[in-house]
């Protein structure tokens, strides 16, 4: 029997944590043949979510910025790609709205600095800043205090077990279709 091909998934997870008033969200990356195969990894990622942990949307990551993205088993012949796949979470503000807006970007770049510079060219980055409020600039949140909300090399976001077992192959290939985004409420017990 042939083994199903591996897929790199980007999931938007949701859960109403105990003591919270509104649903919380986080992004999760995992490699598996299917969403159902990721359930143990999802539960390990978001401990304490109990029975209300669910998927609000997902994407099979196959194509980014003119590159083919493949999830493969790691072996002794594995050669790492010179480029990296980055997850960037831009944050910004709109006058009169009591919330931070977010915009997620996946990008292929040689390094973190290049990924940040390219993210700052996004329309969202330019339009979600309140000009006369220095505390309300569009930003990329991350622990280093630069103006990007979050930025990660996706290979680093995988669980330790997945990092040891799999790698992400990035190959230039133009003319690929955009990945499909699946939105909705997906219960883990119904996958």
Backbone as CSV, one residue per row, in Angstrom:
resi,resn,N_x,N_y,N_z,CA_x,CA_y,CA_z,C_x,C_y,C_z
1,UNK,0.848,-1.198,0.000,0.000,0.000,0.000,0.881,1.246,0.000
2,UNK,0.602,2.183,-0.903,1.375,3.415,-0.987,1.052,4.332,0.184
3,UNK,2.090,4.988,0.674,1.907,5.950,1.753,1.380,7.253,1.167
4,UNK,0.437,7.881,1.878,-0.099,9.163,1.427,1.005,10.211,1.469
5,UNK,0.991,11.160,0.522,2.005,12.218,0.556,1.829,13.104,1.784
6,UNK,2.943,13.611,2.263,2.920,14.530,3.401,2.509,15.914,2.939
7,UNK,1.866,16.655,3.834,1.449,18.023,3.547,1.847,18.921,4.710
8,UNK,2.244,20.133,4.384,2.477,21.158,5.396,1.172,21.921,5.556
9,UNK,0.635,21.921,6.768,-0.624,22.613,7.053,-0.376,23.847,7.896
10,UNK,-1.102,24.908,7.575,-1.219,26.098,8.409,-2.654,26.103,8.916
11,UNK,-2.823,26.064,10.243,-4.154,26.037,10.840,-4.381,27.271,11.688
12,UNK,-5.590,27.811,11.628,-6.033,28.838,12.564,-6.869,28.111,13.601
13,UNK,-6.330,27.997,14.811,-7.023,27.303,15.887,-7.793,28.299,16.734
14,UNK,-8.920,27.856,17.284,-9.720,28.675,18.178,-10.098,27.890,19.409
15,UNK,-10.218,28.604,20.543,-10.645,27.995,21.792,-11.039,29.102,22.758
16,UNK,-12.050,28.826,23.550,-12.410,29.763,24.619,-11.808,29.212,25.897
17,UNK,-10.680,29.770,26.256,-9.943,29.298,27.421,-10.703,29.617,28.705
18,UNK,-10.542,28.781,29.730,-11.211,29.048,31.006,-10.875,30.445,31.526
19,UNK,-11.896,31.161,31.965,-11.704,32.500,32.511,-11.657,33.612,31.480
20,UNK,-11.754,33.287,30.197,-11.731,34.303,29.135,-13.152,34.640,28.712
21,UNK,-13.347,35.865,28.206,-14.663,36.310,27.763,-14.907,36.060,26.281
22,UNK,-13.832,36.003,25.510,-13.978,35.794,24.073,-13.050,34.670,23.623
23,UNK,-13.361,34.133,22.482,-12.549,33.078,21.901,-11.157,33.610,21.594
24,UNK,-10.149,32.802,21.867,-8.762,33.130,21.573,-8.345,32.358,20.319
25,UNK,-7.338,32.854,19.621,-6.862,32.199,18.399,-5.345,32.106,18.400
26,UNK,-4.847,31.122,17.697,-3.415,30.990,17.470,-3.219,30.222,16.171
27,UNK,-2.044,30.363,15.602,-1.705,29.659,14.374,-0.835,28.455,14.713
28,UNK,-1.023,27.393,13.961,-0.315,26.139,14.175,0.160,25.610,12.829
29,UNK,1.409,25.164,12.789,1.951,24.504,11.599,2.249,23.060,11.951
30,UNK,1.877,22.174,11.045,2.153,20.764,11.258,2.269,20.034,9.932
31,UNK,2.956,18.904,9.966,3.157,18.074,8.776,2.512,16.718,9.025
32,UNK,1.675,16.300,8.082,0.983,15.011,8.173,0.329,14.729,6.828
33,UNK,-0.104,13.492,6.603,-0.836,13.181,5.371,-2.239,13.805,5.348
34,UNK,-2.834,14.041,6.542,-4.185,14.612,6.594,-4.354,15.430,7.868
35,UNK,-5.398,16.247,7.882,-5.707,17.018,9.090,-5.960,16.096,10.278
36,UNK,-6.693,15.036,10.044,-7.020,14.102,11.121,-5.752,13.565,11.792
37,UNK,-4.711,13.323,11.001,-3.453,12.819,11.554,-2.753,13.836,12.454
38,UNK,-3.137,15.101,12.363,-2.523,16.155,13.179,-3.179,16.336,14.546
39,UNK,-4.318,15.701,14.789,-5.065,15.959,16.028,-4.203,15.811,17.288
40,UNK,-3.412,14.751,17.456,-2.587,14.674,18.671,-1.610,15.851,18.800
41,UNK,-1.040,16.284,17.672,-0.116,17.428,17.689,-0.842,18.725,18.061
42,UNK,-2.059,18.886,17.546,-2.852,20.081,17.844,-3.154,20.142,19.333
43,UNK,-3.583,19.036,19.905,-3.907,18.991,21.343,-2.666,19.222,22.201
44,UNK,-1.535,18.698,21.778,-0.290,18.925,22.524,0.133,20.391,22.438
45,UNK,-0.121,21.015,21.291,0.233,22.427,21.078,-0.574,23.339,21.995
46,UNK,-1.886,23.077,22.124,-2.759,23.953,22.911,-3.350,23.160,24.074
47,UNK,-2.506,22.920,25.055,-2.934,22.186,26.245,-3.971,23.002,27.015
48,UNK,-4.888,22.330,27.646,-5.872,22.995,28.485,-7.068,23.549,27.745
49,UNK,-7.143,23.350,26.441,-8.270,23.878,25.679,-9.513,23.015,25.841
50,UNK,-9.342,21.833,26.390,-10.438,20.891,26.649,-11.223,20.601,25.381
51,UNK,-12.550,20.545,25.510,-13.389,20.125,24.397,-13.749,21.197,23.405
52,UNK,-13.355,22.434,23.640,-13.773,23.473,22.697,-12.688,23.872,21.701
53,UNK,-11.573,23.184,21.680,-10.527,23.459,20.699,-11.024,23.047,19.323
54,UNK,-10.870,23.930,18.345,-11.363,23.672,16.994,-10.492,24.402,15.979
55,UNK,-10.731,24.127,14.710,-10.034,24.804,13.611,-11.008,25.794,12.990
56,UNK,-10.587,27.062,12.875,-11.414,28.088,12.229,-11.039,28.287,10.763
57,UNK,-9.944,27.723,10.357,-9.530,27.805,8.965,-8.210,27.077,8.786
58,UNK,-7.944,26.660,7.541,-6.676,25.999,7.282,-6.263,26.163,5.824
59,UNK,-4.999,25.897,5.605,-4.399,25.967,4.273,-3.367,24.862,4.165
60,UNK,-3.422,24.112,3.085,-2.315,23.228,2.732,-1.301,24.131,2.030
61,UNK,-0.118,24.253,2.592,0.887,25.159,2.038,1.666,24.418,0.962
62,UNK,1.373,24.776,-0.291,2.018,24.159,-1.450,2.821,25.151,-2.288
63,UNK,2.374,26.409,-2.313,2.980,27.421,-3.179,3.055,28.757,-2.444
64,UNK,4.246,29.364,-2.445,4.434,30.666,-1.804,5.454,31.452,-2.618
65,UNK,5.092,32.646,-3.047,6.032,33.575,-3.705,6.776,32.968,-4.896
66,UNK,6.117,32.142,-5.686,6.786,31.539,-6.835,7.678,30.365,-6.468
67,UNK,7.414,29.740,-5.322,8.163,28.563,-4.895,7.196,27.423,-4.594
68,UNK,7.606,26.215,-4.939,6.865,25.014,-4.542,7.341,24.646,-3.135
69,UNK,6.394,24.356,-2.262,6.686,23.984,-0.879,6.295,22.516,-0.699
70,UNK,7.259,21.709,-0.263,6.999,20.288,-0.046,7.455,19.881,1.354
71,UNK,6.659,19.042,2.002,7.031,18.446,3.281,7.531,17.035,2.991
72,UNK,8.741,16.742,3.442,9.362,15.451,3.138,9.957,14.836,4.398
73,UNK,10.086,13.512,4.370,10.791,12.828,5.452,12.260,13.229,5.421
74,UNK,12.812,13.418,6.592,14.230,13.743,6.709,15.018,12.431,6.668
75,UNK,16.146,12.439,5.956,17.036,11.284,5.958,18.477,11.768,5.815
76,UNK,19.411,10.843,5.701,20.831,11.218,5.649,21.202,11.983,4.384
77,UNK,20.331,11.976,3.367,20.623,12.710,2.125,19.934,14.077,2.072
78,UNK,19.230,14.436,3.139,18.488,15.701,3.156,19.437,16.888,3.016
79,UNK,19.105,17.754,2.067,19.842,18.999,1.870,18.867,20.136,2.157
80,UNK,19.229,21.009,3.085,18.354,22.127,3.440,18.339,23.154,2.310
81,UNK,17.186,23.746,2.091,17.037,24.787,1.063,17.762,26.050,1.506
82,UNK,18.344,26.799,0.558,19.005,28.057,0.949,18.003,29.119,1.401
83,UNK,16.746,28.988,0.952,15.703,29.911,1.376,14.940,29.292,2.544
84,UNK,14.249,30.148,3.275,13.400,29.693,4.377,11.989,30.185,4.142
85,UNK,11.048,29.451,4.685,9.642,29.824,4.636,9.314,30.526,5.946
86,UNK,8.832,31.769,5.854,8.547,32.570,7.040,7.058,32.804,7.216
87,UNK,6.629,32.818,8.478,5.284,33.193,8.902,5.415,34.569,9.539
88,UNK,4.641,35.526,9.019,4.690,36.899,9.537,3.278,37.315,9.898
89,UNK,3.101,37.783,11.128,1.809,38.242,11.620,1.898,39.747,11.829
90,UNK,1.347,40.496,10.872,1.348,41.952,10.986,0.200,42.388,11.888
91,UNK,0.437,43.384,12.690,-0.603,43.963,13.531,-0.721,45.440,13.228
92,UNK,-1.923,45.989,13.350,-2.122,47.411,13.080,-3.454,47.884,13.614
93,UNK,-3.714,49.163,13.457,-4.880,49.797,14.052,-5.656,50.610,13.033
94,UNK,-6.960,50.752,13.305,-7.847,51.575,12.507,-8.540,52.547,13.455
95,UNK,-8.585,53.814,13.081,-9.228,54.833,13.914,-10.655,54.409,14.254
96,UNK,-11.015,54.539,15.531,-12.377,54.277,15.973,-12.712,52.819,16.225
97,UNK,-11.770,51.913,16.036,-12.024,50.480,16.283,-11.180,50.025,17.455
98,UNK,-11.830,49.515,18.488,-11.127,49.066,19.686,-10.688,47.610,19.509
99,UNK,-9.751,47.439,18.598,-9.176,46.129,18.353,-7.935,46.299,17.492
100,UNK,-7.058,45.345,17.619,-5.889,45.309,16.758,-6.225,44.431,15.568
101,UNK,-6.002,44.956,14.376,-6.217,44.197,13.140,-4.966,43.361,12.876
102,UNK,-5.143,42.213,12.233,-4.001,41.371,11.890,-4.065,40.939,10.435
103,UNK,-2.887,40.708,9.895,-2.761,40.255,8.518,-1.590,39.281,8.465
104,UNK,-1.844,38.070,8.020,-0.831,37.011,7.996,-0.210,36.920,6.609
105,UNK,1.113,36.801,6.595,1.870,36.650,5.359,2.755,35.413,5.482
106,UNK,2.764,34.597,4.452,3.777,33.558,4.308,4.711,34.050,3.221
107,UNK,6.009,33.962,3.441,6.944,34.421,2.418,8.205,33.569,2.424
108,UNK,8.821,33.487,1.266,10.089,32.773,1.110,11.174,33.830,0.987
109,UNK,12.182,33.734,1.867,13.280,34.695,1.874,14.558,33.997,2.322
110,UNK,15.678,34.648,2.055,16.968,34.076,2.459,17.192,34.190,3.958
111,UNK,16.639,35.252,4.578,16.829,35.424,6.017,15.695,36.265,6.611
112,UNK,15.699,36.353,7.919,14.673,37.054,8.685,14.597,38.546,8.321
113,UNK,15.747,39.186,8.167,15.779,40.613,7.837,15.100,40.904,6.506
114,UNK,15.379,40.077,5.508,14.748,40.240,4.199,13.237,40.015,4.315
115,UNK,12.822,39.032,5.113,11.391,38.760,5.306,10.690,39.968,5.935
116,UNK,11.327,40.598,6.898,10.743,41.781,7.553,10.627,42.924,6.555
117,UNK,11.672,43.169,5.796,11.631,44.273,4.822,10.545,44.046,3.778
118,UNK,10.390,42.820,3.306,9.337,42.530,2.335,7.950,42.676,2.952
119,UNK,7.774,42.281,4.212,6.476,42.412,4.885,6.069,43.873,5.032
120,UNK,7.042,44.741,5.232,6.749,46.171,5.397,6.253,46.808,4.103
121,UNK,6.355,46.098,2.987,5.848,46.602,1.709,4.374,46.261,1.511
122,UNK,3.808,45.439,2.395,2.405,45.034,2.273,1.484,46.239,2.444
123,UNK,0.410,46.251,1.697,-0.580,47.332,1.791,-1.078,47.460,3.225
124,UNK,-1.323,46.343,3.905,-1.791,46.367,5.289,-0.854,47.185,6.164
125,UNK,0.438,46.973,6.006,1.425,47.677,6.829,1.322,49.185,6.637
126,UNK,1.044,49.601,5.412,0.972,51.027,5.096,-0.357,51.650,5.490
127,UNK,-1.428,50.849,5.566,-2.762,51.423,5.785,-3.309,51.213,7.190
128,UNK,-2.625,50.493,8.046,-3.117,50.255,9.397,-2.234,50.903,10.446
129,UNK,-1.913,52.155,10.188,-1.161,52.991,11.106,-1.962,54.277,11.290
130,UNK,-2.065,54.726,12.531,-2.744,55.992,12.804,-1.657,57.058,12.857
131,UNK,-1.665,57.933,11.872,-0.564,58.874,11.632,-0.210,59.739,12.841
132,UNK,-1.197,60.226,13.576,-0.904,61.145,14.675,-0.834,60.443,16.034
133,UNK,-0.630,59.140,16.045,-0.551,58.395,17.297,0.657,57.468,17.230
134,UNK,1.749,57.856,17.890,2.980,57.063,17.807,2.837,55.670,18.432
135,UNK,1.793,55.453,19.248,1.561,54.145,19.859,0.689,53.242,18.996
136,UNK,0.267,53.714,17.816,-0.658,52.940,16.979,-0.106,52.727,15.571
137,UNK,1.172,52.418,15.498,1.778,52.123,14.204,1.541,50.664,13.835
138,UNK,1.424,50.386,12.548,1.404,48.995,12.099,2.743,48.392,12.500
139,UNK,2.734,47.140,12.861,3.948,46.530,13.386,3.915,45.025,13.168
140,UNK,5.054,44.429,13.313,5.175,42.974,13.288,5.573,42.614,14.720
141,UNK,4.626,42.049,15.493,4.885,41.767,16.904,5.926,40.671,17.025
142,UNK,6.943,40.923,17.767,7.845,39.848,18.150,8.642,40.268,19.359
143,UNK,9.335,39.344,19.923,10.006,39.562,21.191,11.156,40.545,21.108
144,UNK,11.584,40.931,19.922,12.707,41.837,19.796,12.281,43.302,19.714
145,UNK,10.979,43.556,19.725,10.495,44.929,19.741,10.582,45.638,18.414
146,UNK,10.922,44.955,17.340,10.887,45.614,16.048,9.433,45.708,15.616
147,UNK,9.155,46.465,14.579,7.758,46.727,14.242,7.147,45.643,13.358
148,UNK,7.178,44.430,13.856,6.554,43.272,13.216,5.919,42.481,14.357
149,UNK,4.599,42.149,14.292,3.928,41.455,15.403,4.626,40.135,15.723
150,UNK,4.693,39.243,14.794,5.364,37.958,14.994,6.021,37.563,13.682
151,UNK,7.220,37.025,13.764,7.874,36.486,12.573,8.663,35.257,12.983
152,UNK,8.431,34.178,12.258,9.089,32.919,12.562,9.473,32.204,11.278
153,UNK,10.590,31.529,11.330,10.919,30.564,10.299,10.005,29.376,10.577
154,UNK,9.185,28.980,9.626,8.183,27.941,9.859,8.829,26.635,10.302
155,UNK,10.003,26.313,9.807,10.688,25.086,10.240,10.927,25.103,11.751
156,UNK,11.095,26.294,12.334,11.303,26.417,13.779,9.997,26.315,14.562
157,UNK,8.851,26.480,13.894,7.556,26.423,14.562,7.030,24.998,14.696
158,UNK,7.631,24.063,13.999,7.210,22.677,14.104,7.601,22.126,15.478
159,UNK,6.871,21.132,15.938,7.211,20.494,17.212,8.592,19.858,17.094
160,UNK,9.282,19.642,18.217,10.599,18.999,18.144,10.563,17.647,17.416
161,UNK,9.512,16.864,17.645,9.408,15.564,16.974,9.273,15.738,15.460
162,UNK,8.487,16.736,15.033,8.320,16.957,13.597,9.594,17.519,12.973
163,UNK,10.299,18.387,13.687,11.570,18.917,13.161,12.579,17.798,12.934
164,UNK,12.584,16.823,13.829,13.525,15.716,13.708,13.148,14.768,12.564
165,UNK,11.860,14.657,12.289,11.379,13.676,11.322,11.222,14.223,9.899
166,UNK,10.875,15.518,9.782,10.532,16.099,8.478,11.387,17.319,8.164
167,UNK,11.378,17.681,6.893,11.956,18.962,6.486,11.084,19.565,5.396
168,UNK,11.258,20.861,5.196,10.484,21.596,4.195,11.408,21.893,3.025
169,UNK,11.037,21.383,1.864,11.812,21.608,0.637,11.189,22.783,-0.104
170,UNK,12.017,23.735,-0.493,11.567,24.946,-1.184,12.254,24.986,-2.541
171,UNK,11.454,24.963,-3.612,11.989,24.908,-4.967,11.372,26.016,-5.812
172,UNK,12.178,26.851,-6.496,11.590,27.871,-7.368,10.737,27.233,-8.459
173,UNK,9.536,27.754,-8.621,8.659,27.265,-9.684,7.574,28.317,-9.929
174,UNK,7.631,28.961,-11.046,6.680,30.029,-11.388,5.384,29.448,-11.936
175,UNK,4.326,30.238,-11.895,3.058,29.874,-12.511,2.216,28.898,-11.721
176,UNK,2.496,28.735,-10.453,1.714,27.809,-9.635,0.432,28.481,-9.156
177,UNK,-0.651,27.726,-9.012,-1.897,28.322,-8.515,-1.775,28.663,-7.024
178,UNK,-2.585,29.632,-6.583,-2.590,29.987,-5.157,-3.174,28.847,-4.345
179,UNK,-2.694,28.694,-3.126,-3.248,27.688,-2.225,-4.676,28.066,-1.850
180,UNK,-5.509,27.074,-1.680,-6.889,27.294,-1.278,-6.955,27.495,0.240
181,UNK,-7.737,28.473,0.658,-7.981,28.745,2.075,-9.347,28.160,2.421
182,UNK,-9.392,27.327,3.443,-10.645,26.700,3.881,-11.066,27.383,5.182
183,UNK,-12.232,28.035,5.177,-12.722,28.745,6.358,-13.974,28.077,6.891
184,UNK,-14.174,28.183,8.183,-15.357,27.620,8.809,-15.008,27.078,10.177
185,UNK,-15.972,26.443,10.793,-15.793,25.863,12.123,-15.612,24.363,11.940
186,UNK,-14.397,23.864,12.181,-14.080,22.456,11.989,-13.783,21.830,13.349
187,UNK,-14.697,21.009,13.833,-14.497,20.319,15.108,-13.476,19.204,14.915
188,UNK,-12.591,19.052,15.887,-11.565,18.032,15.770,-12.144,16.630,15.736
189,UNK,-13.243,16.410,16.436,-13.832,15.061,16.455,-14.619,14.736,15.196
190,UNK,-14.725,15.701,14.268,-15.447,15.480,13.012,-14.520,15.438,11.798
191,UNK,-13.214,15.534,12.048,-12.263,15.508,10.907,-12.147,14.116,10.321
